[in-house]
Amino acid sequence: MAPGPAVRPAARDAPHGPVAEHRDWWRVVEVIASIALGAALLIWGLPLVAGEDWSAIGSVFSELSPWQVVVLGLVWQFGLWIHTIALCAALPGLSSPRAWFLNQTGSAVSNILPLGGAAGTVLNYSTARVWGFSTSAFLRWAVATNIWDTLGKLIVPALAVLWLVAADATSPDALVSAAVAGVVTLGLLVALTWFMLHRDVGMKVIGRLLDTLVRSLHLRRLREEHFADDAVGFRRDLADLVAHAWGRLTVGKAAYAASQAFLLWLCVTWLGGDASPPVVFAAFAAERVLSLAVITPGATGVVEIGMTGTLVWFGVDPAIAAASVLLYRAFIIGLEIPFGGTALLWWLIRTRRSRRRAKASTAPAP
């Protein structure tokens, strides 16, 4: 008699008892420790790097008028809408409002958890599935946008160093090192991406890793997927997507980065900082690289210290430098949490009401 299909042990899919309880407690400890580290870096580390106390830093904000705050908010939101060009290109059929929604809600989750990118991606996946997008379409979207995002973060330090050289400004050793490391990593990532898009063996390995990740994270909705088996077809679909969407991906990501750099320049200038555009862009480059260090939620603390140190190194007043960085991060990290949380709550309420209406309309008459 032929053997039947293999059945995965239930214990591997859904751990329970002391093991699961220990894992949950460990996650809570990780979150608390990460938040505490970020708070410590901000509260004690930022004034130490700036060389000013919090009263001096706080007094800088009096330079800001209400209309300037409104303009900063508009610039921030404009950048998010520009970003939808790339997001829509990577997921055909996705509208700009829905792309904005995915960006805001995913970022809200990512910014409150250490290594929160995975949680934000899971939330985006659940939302996309409700909208009718397939698992493979969402994965192509996630892979393509993250590749372009990482490529952009790696190339910005090199552009910053080149701009500083052209402006006859001396670059700090840390920025030069980041630029060199970024260029080397960028070259390796481009080569790896090309290999993944043009060779089946690489995607088969990624497929197996995804299967392992799904099992370890206990994602029930994805549990029936077998990415290792579908990896070759996925690679071909991804290569086709990139061939058609690379231009809009590049324009959208580049325009989004430019809008954020402009937002930082406005923060520094309107708070009274005397910094040229190349210097502000150097601080923005520091933010791009340090944002990859997600040991704290949103890399909070790590990014602020690095950006402030860069501006101070170039001669910006320490109190103004710290205040400018805090103002900038309040928009691109802080406000995303309430904005994204509110949008998610509204969507959940609306979705629940729609389901109730659909259920009531299909219910048999008494």
N, C-alpha and C positions, 0 to 999 in steps of 0.2 A: 504494500500500500504506500502511495506517495506521501511524503511528509507534508504536513499542513504549514501554513505561513507562520513565521516566527512571531511570537507575541512578546512585547516588551514587558518586563516585570513592572508591576504597579508601584513597587517600592521605589524604583528609580524615578518614576514620573512624579510621584507625590510623596516625598518624605514626610514623616509625621513623628509625633512623640518627642522625646528629648532632643533628637538631632535637629528637628525643625525648630523647636523652641530655642535651642542654643544658637542656631543660625539667625533667628529673628532678633535675639538680644544682641548678637554681635553687630548686626546691621544698625541697630539703634545706637550702639556705642560708637560705631564709625561715624554716623551722622553727627552726633553730639560733639565728638572730638574734632571733626572737620570744621563745624561751625565755630567752636571755641578757638581753633587755630586761626581762622579767618578774622575773628573779632580781635584776638590778641595782636595780630599783625597790624590791623588798622589802628587800634587804640594806642598801642605802645610803639610799634614799629614805624608807622608813618611820621609821627612827630620827631622821632629820632633821626630818620633819614632827612627830613626837611630841616631839622635844626630849629624848629619853632614849636611852641606849645599850642594846645587846641584853642585857646582864647584868641591868639594871633591869627590862626587859620580861620576861625569862625568869623572874625571881624571883616574878612575880605568879602564875604557874601553881601555885605551892605552896599557894595558897589553895583549890585545887580538890580535892575529895575523890573517891575512886573511885565512890561511889554517885551523885554529881552528874554524872560523866562518863557513867555508864549512863543516867541520866535524859535528858541531852542527846541521847544517841544514840537513845533511844526517841522523843523529840519530833521529831527529824530524820526518822526512819522513818515516824512518824505523818503528818507533812506529805506525804511521798511517796505514802502510801496514799490520803490525802485527794485528792491531785492526780489519782489515777486516775479520779475522778468525771468530770473534764473530758475526760481521754483516752479513756475508754470512750464518752462521749457523742458524741465526734467520729468514732468508728469503730464503728458498730453491729456487735455480735457479738464485740467484744474484751472479754475478761475482765479483772478487776482484777489478777490475778497477771501476766498477759501485758502489761498496760499498765505495771505496775511494772517489768517486765523491759525493755520498750522504753525507758522513761525512764532507767533506770540504765545500760544498755549504750550508748545514744546519748549520754548525758552523759559517760560515761567517755571515749569517743572525742573528744567536743567539747572536753573539759577538758585534753587533752594536745596539741592542735594549734591553731595560730593560725587563726582563721576556721574552726574545727573543726565548726561547725554543719552544714555541707554534708556532711562525712564522716559525722557522726552520723546525718543523715537518710538517706544511702545505706545505712548499716548497718541502720537501722530498716526501710527499704524491703525489703531482702533478707530480713530476718526475717519481715516481714508476708507476703511472697509465699510463703514456705515454709509459713506457717500457712493459706494459701489465700485471702488477701485480694487483690482485684484492684488493678491500678495506679491506676485512677481513685479507688477507695475510699481507698487510702493517701494519694493527693495531696489529697483532700478533708480527710482527717485532719490532714495536715501544714499545709495552708493555714489551716484553722479554728483549730487550737491555737496556731499562731504569731501569727495576728492577735490572738487574745485575750491571749496572753502579752505582746505588744508594747503593746496598749492598757493592760494592767495596769501595766506598767513606766512608762508615760507619765503615768498618773493619780496614782500614789503620791506624787510630789513635791508636787502641788497639795494632796493630803490632808494631807501633813505640814505644809505652811505653814499651812493652816487650823487644824490642831490646835495648832500653836505659838502662833498668834494667840489662839485661845480660851484657852490656858493663860498668856497674857500673857508669853510668852517671845519675845525678839527673834530673828528668823531671819537667818542669814548671807546675805549678798548672793548668794553662789553658789547657795544652795538656792532663793532666791526666783527667780533667773534661770532655774534648771533647772525650777522649777514653771511659770513663764510659758511657757518654751519647750515644756515638756511639754504644757501645755494647748493651745497653738497647734498643735503637731504632732498632738496627739490629735484635735483638730477636723478637721484636714486628713485624717488617716488614717480617721476615721469617715466623712467625706464620700467619700473614695476607695473605701472598702470598700462603702458603699452603692451607689456608681456601678458597681463591679465586679459586685455581686450582682444589679443590676437592668438593666444594659445589656450588650449582646453585644459592642460594639466594644472595650471595655476588656479582656475576657477573650481576644479574638482577639489583641490585642497581647501579653498575657502568654503565650499559647500559642506565639507565634512566639519569644518570649524563651526559653521552656523548651526548644523545639527547638534553639535555638542553644546553650543551656547543655549539653544532653545531648551534642551533637556536640563541644563544646569539652572536656568532661570525659571523653569516650570511654566513656560508660556503655553497654556492649554490651547489657545486658538491656533497656534502654530505647530502644535505637537504632531499633527497628521502630515505636515509638510516634510518632504525629503529633499533637502537642498542639494545634497551630494549627487542624487540621481538627476536633478534638473539643472545642474551647474553649467553644462555645455550649452544648452538652449538659452539659459540666462545670459551667458557671456555673449552670445551672438545678438540677442535682443539689446543688451547694454551697449555693445559696439555700434549697433544700428542707431540707437538713441543718441549716443555721443556724436556720431557722424552728422546727424541732422540738427542737434541742439547745442553743439559746442560754442557757436557764436553767441547765442543768447545767454548761455551759461556764463561765458566770459564777461560779456557786457553787464549783465545783471550783478554779478559778484564784484566786478571792478567799480561799478557805479555805487554800489552799496558801501564798499570800503572808502571810496572818495567822500561820500556824504558823511560818514563817521569821522573821517579826518577833518573835514570842514567843521563839524560840530565841535570837535576838540579845539580847533583854532578859535572858534567863536567864544568858547568857554574861557580860554586863556586871555584873549584880547579884551573881552568885556569885563573881566575881573581885574584888569589893569596890568596884565603881564606884558612885558616887552620881549616878544619872541618872534623871530622870522618864521615864515612858512616851513622852510627846511627843518628848523629846530622842532616845531610842533609835529611835523611828520615823523621825526626821529622818535619822539615820545609815543606817537601812534604805532610806530614799528615795534617799540618795546611792548606795547599792549598786545599787539598781534601775536608775538612770540610767547609772552608770558601767559596768555589766555589758554595756551595748550596745557599749562600746569594746573590741572583741575583737582588738586589735592584739597582745595576748599571749594565751597559752592560758588560757581562762576569765577573761580580763581581769585576770589576776593582776598584782599590783603597783599597777595603776591603781585598782582598787576598794579595796584595803587602805589606800592613802594617802588617798583621798577620805573613807572612813568614819572613819578615825582623826582626820583633820583636823576633821571635823564634830563628833565627840565632844569633842575638845580645845577647840574653839571654844566649846562650851556648858559648859565648866568641869570636864569629867571628867578625873581624873588621867591625865597623858599615858601613863605606863607601863601603867596599867590599860586605857586606851582601846585602845592598840596590841595588848595581849595579848587583850583581848576580841574584837577584830576577827579576829585570827589564829585564835582558837579557833572562832569562828563559821564562818570560811571553811574551816577544816580539816574541818568536817562537810559543808557544802553543796557544796564543790568537791573537797577533798582525798580524803575517804573515798569519794566516788562513783567514783573511778578503780579502787581495788582491789575494791570491791563490784561495780561494773559489769563489770570485767574477769573476776572470778571467775565471775559469772553467765553471761557470754558463753562462757567456756571450758567450763563445765559443759554449756551448751546445745549447743555444737558437738560435744562428745564424745557426748552423748546422741543428737543428730541423726545423727551418723555411724554409731553402733551400730544405730539404727533402720533406716537405709538398708541396712546390711549384712545385717540379719535379713530385710528385705523381699526383697533380692536373692537370699539363700540359699533363701528359701521358694518363690521363683518359678523357681529353677534347675531344668532338666530332670533327672530321675533318671537315674543311670548305667545 
